[in-house]
Amino acid sequence: MAFMPKFAPIVVLLFLGSILAGMLAGAVFVYGLAMKKPAVRRWALLALVAIAGGYATLLLGASLTSQEKVLTPGGKKYFCEIDCHLAYSVDKVEQATAIGSERPAGVFYLIRLKTWFDENTISPMRPKEAVLYPNPRVVYIKDALGRRFDPFPAGQRALEATGVDSTPLSRPLIPGQSYLTELVFDLPSDVKKPRLFVGDSDPVSSFLIGHEQSPLHRKIWFRI
């Protein structure tokens, strides 16, 4: 299993604290500017630079020391939702040359992704019956050449037309609950070492220390 990021509550608090500290320093700078106090302006500006520089150093430092991980079949990737965790795993992978009347340009990869609300990760402060709405996710495949492949909409529609049950990744859960999502990709017939990525899609995650979406940070993949 792999956690992403490992100390999410502390990371979020550090991010919010840095923003508040920066806003305070900015307000002091404006005050010094309005009151014509050069010393106040200078110290406020130094504080702003120190806060931004310090946070950027931690952000890039965590990225440069990170390591890429490729989870084997059945491996779980955990996403922290502050007071609880969601786990994702690849439940099944199949290849097909057609789905109904839909034909791929290469080969269809049908991936069954499992989402599980791990009840063992709930904070004591969180009610056990509380519903969790997952953060927005992005899914795609990359191969050995670095080519990116997003889910194939026509293939998804063709699969749904066959009656296959697929739950959207945005569906809320209660502790202990899980569901399956069917993903369809159209990959070239010569694709090598395809890997599935499941990650956060919100822009804020790019600024969180140790988050795989932050600049230069290595990612956690699923081997398919």
NUPA-74301 format. One record per residue (C-alpha): residue number from 1; x, y, z; chain; residue in one letter. Coordinates in nm, 2 decimals. Example, Ala and Ser with C-alpha at 12.3 -4.5 7.8 and 13.67 -1.06 7.14 Angstrom:
residues 2
atom seq->1 east->1.23 north->-0.45 up->0.78 mol->A type->a
atom seq->2 east->1.37 north->-0.11 up->0.71 mol->A type->s
//
This chain:
residues 224
atom seq->1 east->0.00 north->0.00 up->0.00 mol->A type->m
atom seq->2 east->0.10 north->0.36 up->-0.04 mol->A type->a
atom seq->3 east->-0.02 north->0.68 up->0.12 mol->A type->f
atom seq->4 east->-0.04 north->1.01 up->-0.06 mol->A type->m
atom seq->5 east->0.06 north->1.24 up->0.09 mol->A type->p
atom seq->6 east->0.19 north->1.07 up->0.41 mol->A type->k
atom seq->7 east->0.12 north->1.34 up->0.67 mol->A type->f
atom seq->8 east->-0.17 north->1.52 up->0.50 mol->A type->a
atom seq->9 east->-0.33 north->1.70 up->0.80 mol->A type->p
atom seq->10 east->0.01 north->1.85 up->0.89 mol->A type->i
atom seq->11 east->0.08 north->1.94 up->0.53 mol->A type->v
atom seq->12 east->-0.26 north->2.12 up->0.50 mol->A type->v
atom seq->13 east->-0.21 north->2.31 up->0.82 mol->A type->l
atom seq->14 east->0.14 north->2.42 up->0.71 mol->A type->l
atom seq->15 east->-0.01 north->2.53 up->0.37 mol->A type->f
atom seq->16 east->-0.29 north->2.73 up->0.54 mol->A type->l
atom seq->17 east->-0.05 north->2.87 up->0.80 mol->A type->g
atom seq->18 east->0.19 north->2.99 up->0.53 mol->A type->s
atom seq->19 east->-0.10 north->3.17 up->0.35 mol->A type->i
atom seq->20 east->-0.22 north->3.34 up->0.67 mol->A type->l
atom seq->21 east->0.14 north->3.44 up->0.76 mol->A type->a
atom seq->22 east->0.19 north->3.58 up->0.41 mol->A type->g
atom seq->23 east->-0.14 north->3.77 up->0.43 mol->A type->m
atom seq->24 east->-0.04 north->3.92 up->0.77 mol->A type->l
atom seq->25 east->0.30 north->4.02 up->0.64 mol->A type->a
atom seq->26 east->0.13 north->4.18 up->0.33 mol->A type->g
atom seq->27 east->-0.11 north->4.37 up->0.56 mol->A type->a
atom seq->28 east->0.18 north->4.50 up->0.76 mol->A type->v
atom seq->29 east->0.36 north->4.61 up->0.44 mol->A type->f
atom seq->30 east->0.05 north->4.80 up->0.33 mol->A type->v
atom seq->31 east->0.03 north->4.96 up->0.67 mol->A type->y
atom seq->32 east->0.40 north->5.07 up->0.65 mol->A type->g
atom seq->33 east->0.34 north->5.20 up->0.30 mol->A type->l
atom seq->34 east->0.03 north->5.41 up->0.40 mol->A type->a
atom seq->35 east->0.20 north->5.54 up->0.72 mol->A type->m
atom seq->36 east->0.53 north->5.61 up->0.54 mol->A type->k
atom seq->37 east->0.73 north->5.39 up->0.77 mol->A type->k
atom seq->38 east->1.03 north->5.25 up->0.58 mol->A type->p
atom seq->39 east->1.15 north->5.02 up->0.85 mol->A type->a
atom seq->40 east->0.80 north->4.85 up->0.88 mol->A type->v
atom seq->41 east->0.79 north->4.81 up->0.50 mol->A type->r
atom seq->42 east->1.13 north->4.66 up->0.49 mol->A type->r
atom seq->43 east->1.07 north->4.41 up->0.77 mol->A type->w
atom seq->44 east->0.73 north->4.31 up->0.62 mol->A type->a
atom seq->45 east->0.89 north->4.26 up->0.28 mol->A type->l
atom seq->46 east->1.16 north->4.05 up->0.43 mol->A type->l
atom seq->47 east->0.90 north->3.84 up->0.61 mol->A type->a
atom seq->48 east->0.71 north->3.79 up->0.28 mol->A type->l
atom seq->49 east->1.02 north->3.67 up->0.10 mol->A type->v
atom seq->50 east->1.12 north->3.44 up->0.39 mol->A type->a
atom seq->51 east->0.77 north->3.28 up->0.40 mol->A type->i
atom seq->52 east->0.75 north->3.23 up->0.03 mol->A type->a
atom seq->53 east->1.11 north->3.12 up->0.00 mol->A type->g
atom seq->54 east->1.09 north->2.88 up->0.29 mol->A type->g
atom seq->55 east->0.77 north->2.72 up->0.17 mol->A type->y
atom seq->56 east->0.90 north->2.69 up->-0.19 mol->A type->a
atom seq->57 east->1.22 north->2.52 up->-0.05 mol->A type->t
atom seq->58 east->1.02 north->2.27 up->0.15 mol->A type->l
atom seq->59 east->0.78 north->2.20 up->-0.15 mol->A type->l
atom seq->60 east->1.06 north->2.14 up->-0.40 mol->A type->l
atom seq->61 east->1.28 north->1.96 up->-0.15 mol->A type->g
atom seq->62 east->1.01 north->1.71 up->-0.08 mol->A type->a
atom seq->63 east->0.96 north->1.66 up->-0.46 mol->A type->s
atom seq->64 east->1.32 north->1.61 up->-0.54 mol->A type->l
atom seq->65 east->1.37 north->1.35 up->-0.26 mol->A type->t
atom seq->66 east->1.05 north->1.16 up->-0.36 mol->A type->s
atom seq->67 east->1.05 north->0.82 up->-0.52 mol->A type->q
atom seq->68 east->0.83 north->0.68 up->-0.79 mol->A type->e
atom seq->69 east->0.62 north->0.38 up->-0.69 mol->A type->k
atom seq->70 east->0.44 north->0.12 up->-0.90 mol->A type->v
atom seq->71 east->0.18 north->-0.08 up->-0.71 mol->A type->l
atom seq->72 east->0.14 north->-0.44 up->-0.80 mol->A type->t
atom seq->73 east->-0.20 north->-0.59 up->-0.87 mol->A type->p
atom seq->74 east->-0.41 north->-0.56 up->-0.55 mol->A type->g
atom seq->75 east->-0.20 north->-0.29 up->-0.41 mol->A type->g
atom seq->76 east->-0.38 north->0.00 up->-0.25 mol->A type->k
atom seq->77 east->-0.32 north->0.37 up->-0.30 mol->A type->k
atom seq->78 east->-0.46 north->0.58 up->-0.01 mol->A type->y
atom seq->79 east->-0.59 north->0.94 up->-0.04 mol->A type->f
atom seq->80 east->-0.62 north->1.14 up->0.28 mol->A type->c
atom seq->81 east->-0.95 north->1.32 up->0.33 mol->A type->e
atom seq->82 east->-0.81 north->1.50 up->0.64 mol->A type->i
atom seq->83 east->-1.00 north->1.29 up->0.90 mol->A type->d
atom seq->84 east->-1.03 north->0.96 up->0.71 mol->A type->c
atom seq->85 east->-0.88 north->0.78 up->0.41 mol->A type->h
atom seq->86 east->-1.00 north->0.64 up->0.08 mol->A type->l
atom seq->87 east->-0.82 north->0.35 up->-0.08 mol->A type->a
atom seq->88 east->-0.80 north->0.28 up->-0.45 mol->A type->y
atom seq->89 east->-0.69 north->-0.05 up->-0.61 mol->A type->s
atom seq->90 east->-0.71 north->-0.22 up->-0.95 mol->A type->v
atom seq->91 east->-0.96 north->-0.50 up->-0.92 mol->A type->d
atom seq->92 east->-0.94 north->-0.64 up->-1.28 mol->A type->k
atom seq->93 east->-0.78 north->-0.57 up->-1.62 mol->A type->v
atom seq->94 east->-0.90 north->-0.71 up->-1.95 mol->A type->e
atom seq->95 east->-0.82 north->-0.64 up->-2.32 mol->A type->q
atom seq->96 east->-1.08 north->-0.65 up->-2.60 mol->A type->a
atom seq->97 east->-1.08 north->-0.59 up->-2.97 mol->A type->t
atom seq->98 east->-1.44 north->-0.46 up->-2.95 mol->A type->a
atom seq->99 east->-1.72 north->-0.35 up->-2.71 mol->A type->i
atom seq->100 east->-2.05 north->-0.41 up->-2.88 mol->A type->g
atom seq->101 east->-2.02 north->-0.24 up->-3.22 mol->A type->s
atom seq->102 east->-1.74 north->-0.01 up->-3.10 mol->A type->e
atom seq->103 east->-1.40 north->-0.08 up->-3.24 mol->A type->r
atom seq->104 east->-1.07 north->0.07 up->-3.10 mol->A type->p
atom seq->105 east->-0.79 north->0.22 up->-3.30 mol->A type->a
atom seq->106 east->-0.56 north->-0.02 up->-3.11 mol->A type->g
atom seq->107 east->-0.67 north->-0.23 up->-2.82 mol->A type->v
atom seq->108 east->-0.94 north->-0.17 up->-2.56 mol->A type->f
atom seq->109 east->-0.81 north->-0.19 up->-2.20 mol->A type->y
atom seq->110 east->-1.10 north->-0.24 up->-1.96 mol->A type->l
atom seq->111 east->-0.99 north->-0.16 up->-1.60 mol->A type->i
atom seq->112 east->-1.21 north->-0.22 up->-1.30 mol->A type->r
atom seq->113 east->-1.11 north->0.03 up->-1.03 mol->A type->l
atom seq->114 east->-1.22 north->-0.03 up->-0.67 mol->A type->k
atom seq->115 east->-1.28 north->0.26 up->-0.43 mol->A type->t
atom seq->116 east->-1.30 north->0.17 up->-0.06 mol->A type->w
atom seq->117 east->-1.37 north->0.39 up->0.24 mol->A type->f
atom seq->118 east->-1.13 north->0.23 up->0.50 mol->A type->d
atom seq->119 east->-1.32 north->0.24 up->0.83 mol->A type->e
atom seq->120 east->-0.99 north->0.18 up->1.01 mol->A type->n
atom seq->121 east->-0.86 north->0.52 up->0.92 mol->A type->t
atom seq->122 east->-1.14 north->0.73 up->1.06 mol->A type->i
atom seq->123 east->-1.05 north->1.00 up->1.31 mol->A type->s
atom seq->124 east->-1.21 north->0.97 up->1.66 mol->A type->p
atom seq->125 east->-1.36 north->1.31 up->1.60 mol->A type->m
atom seq->126 east->-1.55 north->1.19 up->1.29 mol->A type->r
atom seq->127 east->-1.90 north->1.03 up->1.33 mol->A type->p
atom seq->128 east->-1.89 north->0.68 up->1.20 mol->A type->k
atom seq->129 east->-2.21 north->0.72 up->1.00 mol->A type->e
atom seq->130 east->-2.10 north->1.04 up->0.83 mol->A type->a
atom seq->131 east->-2.10 north->1.04 up->0.45 mol->A type->v
atom seq->132 east->-1.78 north->1.11 up->0.27 mol->A type->l
atom seq->133 east->-1.78 north->1.29 up->-0.07 mol->A type->y
atom seq->134 east->-1.45 north->1.21 up->-0.25 mol->A type->p
atom seq->135 east->-1.24 north->1.49 up->-0.38 mol->A type->n
atom seq->136 east->-1.23 north->1.51 up->-0.76 mol->A type->p
atom seq->137 east->-1.01 north->1.25 up->-0.92 mol->A type->r
atom seq->138 east->-0.82 north->1.23 up->-1.25 mol->A type->v
atom seq->139 east->-0.74 north->0.90 up->-1.42 mol->A type->v
atom seq->140 east->-0.51 north->0.83 up->-1.71 mol->A type->y
atom seq->141 east->-0.26 north->0.58 up->-1.85 mol->A type->i
atom seq->142 east->0.10 north->0.64 up->-1.94 mol->A type->k
atom seq->143 east->0.33 north->0.40 up->-2.13 mol->A type->d
atom seq->144 east->0.70 north->0.35 up->-2.14 mol->A type->a
atom seq->145 east->0.74 north->0.62 up->-2.40 mol->A type->l
atom seq->146 east->0.56 north->0.88 up->-2.18 mol->A type->g
atom seq->147 east->0.25 north->0.89 up->-2.39 mol->A type->r
atom seq->148 east->-0.07 north->0.98 up->-2.20 mol->A type->r
atom seq->149 east->-0.40 north->0.82 up->-2.27 mol->A type->f
atom seq->150 east->-0.73 north->0.94 up->-2.11 mol->A type->d
atom seq->151 east->-1.04 north->0.73 up->-2.07 mol->A type->p
atom seq->152 east->-1.21 north->0.67 up->-2.41 mol->A type->f
atom seq->153 east->-1.56 north->0.82 up->-2.40 mol->A type->p
atom seq->154 east->-1.70 north->0.62 up->-2.69 mol->A type->a
atom seq->155 east->-1.58 north->0.30 up->-2.53 mol->A type->g
atom seq->156 east->-1.73 north->0.40 up->-2.19 mol->A type->q
atom seq->157 east->-2.07 north->0.46 up->-2.36 mol->A type->r
atom seq->158 east->-2.04 north->0.13 up->-2.55 mol->A type->a
atom seq->159 east->-1.96 north->-0.06 up->-2.22 mol->A type->l
atom seq->160 east->-2.26 north->0.10 up->-2.04 mol->A type->e
atom seq->161 east->-2.48 north->0.00 up->-2.33 mol->A type->a
atom seq->162 east->-2.40 north->-0.36 up->-2.27 mol->A type->t
atom seq->163 east->-2.54 north->-0.33 up->-1.92 mol->A type->g
atom seq->164 east->-2.22 north->-0.33 up->-1.72 mol->A type->v
atom seq->165 east->-2.27 north->-0.15 up->-1.39 mol->A type->d
atom seq->166 east->-2.02 north->0.12 up->-1.32 mol->A type->s
atom seq->167 east->-2.02 north->0.36 up->-1.02 mol->A type->t
atom seq->168 east->-1.89 north->0.72 up->-1.08 mol->A type->p
atom seq->169 east->-1.58 north->0.81 up->-0.88 mol->A type->l
atom seq->170 east->-1.77 north->1.10 up->-0.73 mol->A type->s
atom seq->171 east->-2.02 north->0.88 up->-0.55 mol->A type->r
atom seq->172 east->-2.03 north->0.94 up->-0.18 mol->A type->p
atom seq->173 east->-1.95 north->0.66 up->0.07 mol->A type->l
atom seq->174 east->-2.00 north->0.56 up->0.43 mol->A type->i
atom seq->175 east->-1.73 north->0.39 up->0.64 mol->A type->p
atom seq->176 east->-1.65 north->0.04 up->0.52 mol->A type->g
atom seq->177 east->-1.84 north->0.09 up->0.19 mol->A type->q
atom seq->178 east->-1.68 north->0.03 up->-0.15 mol->A type->s
atom seq->179 east->-1.78 north->0.04 up->-0.52 mol->A type->y
atom seq->180 east->-1.64 north->-0.05 up->-0.86 mol->A type->l
atom seq->181 east->-1.58 north->0.18 up->-1.15 mol->A type->t
atom seq->182 east->-1.53 north->0.05 up->-1.50 mol->A type->e
atom seq->183 east->-1.27 north->0.25 up->-1.71 mol->A type->l
atom seq->184 east->-1.22 north->0.20 up->-2.08 mol->A type->v
atom seq->185 east->-0.90 north->0.31 up->-2.26 mol->A type->f
atom seq->186 east->-0.81 north->0.28 up->-2.63 mol->A type->d
atom seq->187 east->-0.43 north->0.20 up->-2.63 mol->A type->l
atom seq->188 east->-0.20 north->0.15 up->-2.93 mol->A type->p
atom seq->189 east->-0.15 north->-0.22 up->-3.01 mol->A type->s
atom seq->190 east->0.23 north->-0.17 up->-2.96 mol->A type->d
atom seq->191 east->0.19 north->-0.01 up->-2.61 mol->A type->v
atom seq->192 east->0.46 north->-0.12 up->-2.36 mol->A type->k
atom seq->193 east->0.45 north->-0.11 up->-1.98 mol->A type->k
atom seq->194 east->0.12 north->0.08 up->-1.95 mol->A type->p
atom seq->195 east->0.06 north->0.22 up->-1.60 mol->A type->r
atom seq->196 east->-0.26 north->0.36 up->-1.45 mol->A type->l
atom seq->197 east->-0.26 north->0.69 up->-1.26 mol->A type->f
atom seq->198 east->-0.53 north->0.79 up->-1.02 mol->A type->v
atom seq->199 east->-0.48 north->1.13 up->-0.86 mol->A type->g
atom seq->200 east->-0.63 north->1.45 up->-0.73 mol->A type->d
atom seq->201 east->-0.75 north->1.70 up->-0.99 mol->A type->s
atom seq->202 east->-0.79 north->2.01 up->-0.77 mol->A type->d
atom seq->203 east->-0.53 north->2.29 up->-0.83 mol->A type->p
atom seq->204 east->-0.46 north->2.33 up->-0.46 mol->A type->v
atom seq->205 east->-0.29 north->1.99 up->-0.44 mol->A type->s
atom seq->206 east->-0.01 north->2.13 up->-0.66 mol->A type->s
atom seq->207 east->0.09 north->2.35 up->-0.37 mol->A type->f
atom seq->208 east->0.09 north->2.09 up->-0.09 mol->A type->l
atom seq->209 east->0.43 north->1.97 up->0.03 mol->A type->i
atom seq->210 east->0.48 north->1.60 up->-0.05 mol->A type->g
atom seq->211 east->0.18 north->1.57 up->-0.27 mol->A type->h
atom seq->212 east->0.24 north->1.38 up->-0.60 mol->A type->e
atom seq->213 east->0.08 north->1.66 up->-0.79 mol->A type->q
atom seq->214 east->0.33 north->1.92 up->-0.67 mol->A type->s
atom seq->215 east->0.61 north->2.03 up->-0.91 mol->A type->p
atom seq->216 east->0.87 north->1.76 up->-0.99 mol->A type->l
atom seq->217 east->0.72 north->1.51 up->-0.75 mol->A type->h
atom seq->218 east->0.73 north->1.15 up->-0.84 mol->A type->r
atom seq->219 east->0.40 north->0.97 up->-0.87 mol->A type->k
atom seq->220 east->0.23 north->0.65 up->-0.75 mol->A type->i
atom seq->221 east->0.11 north->0.43 up->-1.03 mol->A type->w
atom seq->222 east->-0.08 north->0.10 up->-1.07 mol->A type->f
atom seq->223 east->0.08 north->-0.17 up->-1.28 mol->A type->r
atom seq->224 east->-0.17 north->-0.30 up->-1.54 mol->A type->i
//
